C-alpha cells in the first residue's frame, strides 16, 4: 500500500499563488508516475498535471503556463506550483501515484480562489 498526504491548499485571491505538496509513504517502490487532479462541485475529477520518474510532464490546457509540477524522487514527493490563480481553479485537489496496474489517491486538499 501507498499512503499519500497532500498539503498546501487554502484560500487565495484571484491572481495569487499556491504551492501544493504531496508526500508518499509505504510501498513507494511501486510508484513511477505522480500527478495532481481536481474536482470542483458538481463536476467530474479532471487531470491537472502529471510527472514521471523521468521528469516527463503533462498539463491540462486550463493550467498550462500557470502551473508547474515537480517531484523529489528521493522523498517520493510531488509538488504543484500554481500561479495567476482564477476562481475557476477552485476545487479539491487530489494527489495520485501510479505504478504497474496500481494507483493510489490522497484525501485531497481544498483550494478556493476568491474573485
PELIN-V274105 format. One record per residue. N is the residue number from 1. OMEGA is omega in degrees with one decimal (NA if undefined). NEAR is the number of other C-alpha atoms within 8 Angstrom. D_LAST is the distance of its C-alpha to the last C-alpha in Angstrom with 2 decimals. Layout:
n = <N | N>
omega = <OMEGA | OMEGA>
near = <NEAR | NEAR>
d_last = <D_LAST | D_LAST>
This chain:
n = <1 | 2 | 3 | 4 | 5 | 6 | 7 | 8 | 9 | 10 | 11 | 12 | 13 | 14 | 15 | 16 | 17 | 18 | 19 | 20 | 21 | 22 | 23 | 24 | 25 | 26 | 27 | 28 | 29 | 30 | 31 | 32 | 33 | 34 | 35 | 36 | 37 | 38 | 39 | 40 | 41 | 42 | 43 | 44 | 45 | 46 | 47 | 48 | 49 | 50 | 51 | 52 | 53 | 54 | 55 | 56 | 57 | 58 | 59 | 60 | 61 | 62 | 63 | 64 | 65 | 66 | 67 | 68 | 69 | 70 | 71 | 72 | 73 | 74 | 75 | 76 | 77 | 78 | 79 | 80 | 81 | 82 | 83 | 84 | 85 | 86 | 87 | 88 | 89 | 90 | 91 | 92 | 93 | 94 | 95 | 96 | 97 | 98 | 99 | 100 | 101 | 102 | 103 | 104 | 105 | 106 | 107 | 108 | 109 | 110 | 111 | 112 | 113 | 114 | 115>
omega = <177.3 | 176.5 | 179.4 | 179.6 | 180.0 | 173.9 | 173.6 | 178.4 | 178.8 | 179.8 | -179.0 | 177.0 | 176.4 | -177.1 | -179.3 | -176.4 | 172.8 | 174.1 | 178.3 | 177.9 | 177.4 | 179.9 | -179.5 | 174.7 | -178.4 | -176.5 | -172.4 | 177.1 | 179.0 | -170.0 | 166.4 | -179.9 | 173.3 | -178.4 | 178.5 | 174.7 | 178.2 | 178.3 | 176.7 | 179.9 | 177.6 | -178.8 | 178.2 | 175.1 | -177.2 | 178.6 | 172.4 | -179.8 | 176.0 | 178.5 | 179.5 | 176.9 | 176.9 | 178.4 | 171.4 | -174.2 | 177.1 | -177.7 | 169.3 | 180.0 | -175.9 | -178.4 | -177.2 | -178.1 | -179.8 | -175.2 | 177.0 | 177.0 | 178.2 | -179.9 | 175.4 | -174.4 | -179.8 | -178.8 | -174.9 | 177.1 | 176.8 | -176.2 | 174.9 | 175.0 | -178.3 | -179.7 | 179.2 | -176.1 | -179.0 | 177.1 | 180.0 | 172.6 | 179.8 | -177.2 | 166.7 | -178.4 | -176.9 | 172.8 | 178.2 | 175.2 | -175.0 | 174.5 | 178.8 | 177.5 | 175.3 | 173.5 | -175.8 | 179.0 | 169.2 | -177.8 | 178.1 | 175.4 | -174.9 | 171.7 | 178.9 | -179.7 | -178.9 | -178.7 | NA>
near = <4 | 9 | 10 | 15 | 10 | 14 | 8 | 9 | 11 | 9 | 8 | 11 | 9 | 11 | 8 | 9 | 10 | 11 | 10 | 11 | 11 | 12 | 11 | 12 | 9 | 7 | 8 | 9 | 4 | 8 | 11 | 9 | 11 | 13 | 13 | 13 | 13 | 12 | 11 | 10 | 5 | 4 | 6 | 6 | 8 | 7 | 10 | 11 | 12 | 13 | 15 | 10 | 8 | 5 | 8 | 7 | 9 | 7 | 10 | 9 | 5 | 4 | 9 | 8 | 5 | 9 | 10 | 8 | 13 | 9 | 10 | 8 | 7 | 5 | 7 | 11 | 12 | 13 | 11 | 12 | 11 | 11 | 10 | 9 | 13 | 11 | 10 | 5 | 9 | 11 | 11 | 11 | 12 | 13 | 16 | 13 | 13 | 13 | 10 | 6 | 5 | 6 | 8 | 10 | 10 | 11 | 9 | 9 | 12 | 10 | 13 | 12 | 14 | 9 | 6>
d_last = <39.68 | 36.60 | 34.01 | 30.48 | 28.24 | 24.59 | 22.64 | 19.67 | 16.77 | 14.32 | 10.93 | 9.10 | 6.20 | 5.31 | 8.86 | 10.52 | 13.51 | 15.33 | 18.97 | 20.31 | 24.03 | 26.59 | 30.15 | 33.00 | 36.25 | 39.33 | 40.98 | 38.90 | 41.73 | 40.67 | 37.31 | 36.96 | 33.47 | 30.24 | 26.74 | 23.25 | 22.12 | 19.14 | 18.94 | 16.08 | 17.12 | 19.74 | 20.02 | 22.70 | 22.57 | 22.15 | 23.21 | 20.92 | 23.71 | 27.32 | 29.94 | 33.69 | 36.24 | 37.10 | 33.56 | 33.05 | 29.36 | 27.54 | 23.87 | 21.99 | 21.24 | 17.53 | 17.41 | 20.43 | 20.18 | 17.10 | 18.84 | 22.30 | 24.44 | 27.48 | 30.15 | 32.86 | 35.88 | 37.86 | 35.41 | 34.31 | 30.68 | 27.80 | 24.59 | 21.33 | 19.55 | 16.07 | 14.59 | 11.90 | 9.77 | 7.54 | 5.95 | 9.58 | 11.03 | 10.62 | 14.34 | 17.48 | 19.00 | 22.77 | 25.41 | 28.47 | 31.86 | 34.43 | 38.15 | 41.16 | 40.67 | 38.50 | 34.82 | 32.92 | 29.44 | 27.65 | 26.12 | 22.51 | 19.69 | 16.29 | 13.19 | 9.86 | 6.63 | 3.79 | 0.00>
